[in-house]
Amino acid sequence: MVQKYQSPVRVYKYPFELIMAAYERRFPTCPLIPMFVGSDTVNEFKSEDGAIHVIERRCKLDVDAPRLLKKIAGVDYVYFVQKNSLNSRERTLHIEAYNETFSNRVIINEHCCYTGKEIIEYYLRQLEEEGITFVPRWSPPSITTSSETSSSSSKKQAASMAVVIPEAALKEGLSGDALSSPSAPEPVVGTPDDKLDADYIKRYLGDLTPLQESCLIRLRQWLQETHKGKIPKDEHILRFLRARDFNIDKAREIMCQSLTWRKQHQVDYILETWTPPQVLQDYYAGGWHHHDKDGRPLYVLRLGQMDTKGLVRALGEEALLRYVLSINEEGLRRCEENTKVFGRPISSWTCLVDLEGLNMRHLWRPGVKALLRIIEVVEANYPETLGRLLILRAPRVFPVLWTLVSPFIDDNTRRKFLIYAGNDYQGPGGLLDYIDKEIIPDFLSGECMCEVPEGGLVPKSLYRTAEELENEDLKLWTETIYQSASVFKGAPHEILIQIVDASSVITWDFDVCKGDIVFNIYHSKRSPQPPKKDSLGAHSITSPGGNNVQLIDKVWQLGRDYSMVESPLICKEGESVQGSHVTRWPGFYILQWKFHSMPACAASSLPRVDDVLASLQVSSHKCKVMYYTEVIGSEDFRGSMTSLESSHSGFSQLSAATTSSSQSHSSSMISR
């Protein structure tokens, strides 16, 4: 009997290590050290365009084992077959290997995939050892009508696409004399679309270690798979990774929560769709003012001159929060602009806070509460965007304020705070170390006229009652096209869509915020009864939060009372799903989100590791989804792909120039 073995626990560098490990378990006192003897090429293939190169070798190993043991085993050498597939177009290397020796007893298969800088750096080192310092970049052959034109075009293209191995790409480096050869063309500059170029990484992201690059690639790939192509820029992903010291699991968790929050409240569009009230424009003493010595955008806040109590009484907490969000969004935009201007990655800004005039009035309880709320939201959704915080002219009352707010500020953020009392900022280690003299604001004894509003007291005539502010707060944060629902084990959430005209298009866009769910679409000729709060029927169960509705009656039978029109779709926690269905019949369509239970393992088989880990992570039988649905008429279907791609929730500013959005019908369920 042949036993197939693949180890899910330990990653072995070579497949023969598995064989050696098996022998070591049987003969623990006789450690076996394999030595590579040689290899023979069994098969080799090259594609016509030169993009794919496949080579298969039979490798021979000598095992440093006692002669008696070799005689017992019946072999002098161990053989295995290795197949390498290099794809220059996709820049990947696949390695497949299996054992030949002892294959009648045990079969060992190994498959490795190397992408990105891993494979590039490996081959660069090989080329360096062979003395090669120049290689042409692979490009698809041009198709022309004559062989002469083709030959000429190929030569021109080879010359234009040739690249010099940059010194930065080799950590150990090639000689500078080789790189400065006059016959070598200029290096090709990386672009944001070429994620593998060291030029791109250094130009847009900064100096990253191989581990940090790996974390970025892995998290970005996970987002690409779960969010169907709509993902933030690399700079934004890096902020969350840095905020969690490049712990992928922790960074992924807080980032998914933030992306869901952005989508729910349409934060991507806040700069285009929201205009600050006139009260803020007149009395909010803050604004952008040039940049610091590192090229970071500089924001000046004259907190001591601002009537925080008046602003809260006139606008409410939510309006102030929305204004701060718009400031942060503008900061992200300015960072991108400064990155282009200064030619180096700038991912954060500097904030200068002037506290002259701060007094007990600023410690008004509702005002402090609003400040803590703002800090909480900004910390959760804009990590690592503050490069430095300069607090100037801190008065005696400042320690009281600091004691209140510092526990809500992340440790990494607190390290960026520099606090100066009185006129200390004018001395050594003060403002001149961080801001050029010619742009220091005039109110800080500088030479630059600062256009930041001076603030002042908000007239009491602009104050509003608590009821008015509460209604305004609800209005601000209920302006969202998304709805939230809870999904329980045995209690799915369902919504009803009535279709009058056949061939209409039902579109959906939902995020799985917690747990795993199964998404279904059903059709019924008769309308389900609306939920009854005083009934215990299956269609009337509601969650404690009142956001769980069931429409399919417990007495209904699938295939008789209603039918399934799409294959069930299993969606994992953190996924963002967009899709559409072209209706074939009029009637009533039911969209259902159902709790996904782990399948029971057969008694004769062992449970998968992933299933066990997933079951341990599920602490309760509750899931949560945030969804939006829309019906498009058949006459409007063509030309409405933006709706099918869920333009309402696209990360318009964060995803621009990073990745192309895949069409929803190719990334989720396809209508039958």
ZIVENRA-V413576 format. One line per field, one symbol per residue. ss: DSSP state (h for helix, s for strand, l for the rest). psi: psi as a letter, one per 40 degrees, with the letter a starting at -180 (. if undefined). A space follows every 50 residues. Layout:
BEGIN
ss: ???
psi: ???
END
This chain:
BEGIN
ss: llsssllllllllllhhhhhhhhhhhllllllssssssssssssssllll lsssssssssssssllhhhhhhhlllsssssssssssllllssssssssl lllllsssssssssslhhhhhhhhhhhhhllllsssllllllllllhhhh hhhhhhhhhhhsssllhhhllllllhhhhllllllllllllllllllhhh hhhhhllllhhhhhhhhhhhhhhhhhlllllllhhhhhhhhhhllllhhh hhhhhhhhhhhhhhhlhhhhhhhllllhhhhhhllsssssslllllssss slhhhslhhhhhhhhlhhhhhhhhhhhhhhhhhhhhhhhhhhllllllss sssslllllhhhhlhhhhhhhhhhhhhhhhhllllssssssssslllhhh hhhhhhhhllhhhhllsssssllhhhllllhhhlllhhhlshhhlllsll lllllslllhhhlllhhhhhhhhhhhhlllllssssssllslsssssssl llllssssssssssllsssssssslllllllllllllhhhllllllllll lllllllslllsssllllsssllllsssssssllllssssssssslllll llllllllhhhhhhhhhllllssssssssssslhhhllllhhhhllhhhl lllllllllllllhhhhlllll
psi: hhhhhhhedhhhdideddddddddddgdeghhhihhdaihhdiihhidee dhhhhhihihihhgiidddddddeidihiihhhhhhhddefihhhhiiid hfeedhhhhhhihhiadddddddddddddeehehiihhiiiihididddd ddddddddddeiihhidddhdeiiiddddehdehiiihhiidegeehddd dddddahiidddddddddddddddddefegiiiddddddddddfffhddd ddddddddddddddefddedddehhhidddddehgiiigbiadeeiihhh hgddehgddddddddidddddddddddddddddddddddddefihheiih hhhhehehaddeehddddddddddddddddefifehdihhhifhadeddd ddddddeehiddddeehhhhibfdeeaieadeedhideehideffaehhh ehiebihhheeeiiidddddddddddeegieiiiiihihegihiihhhhd hieihhiihihhdhahihhihiiidihiiiihdeieideehiideefhhh dhideihheddiiheiiihhhiheihhiaihhidiiahhhhhhihhihih iideiiiidddddddddheifhihihihiihhideedhefddddefddei gdddehfdihhiideeeaihi.
END
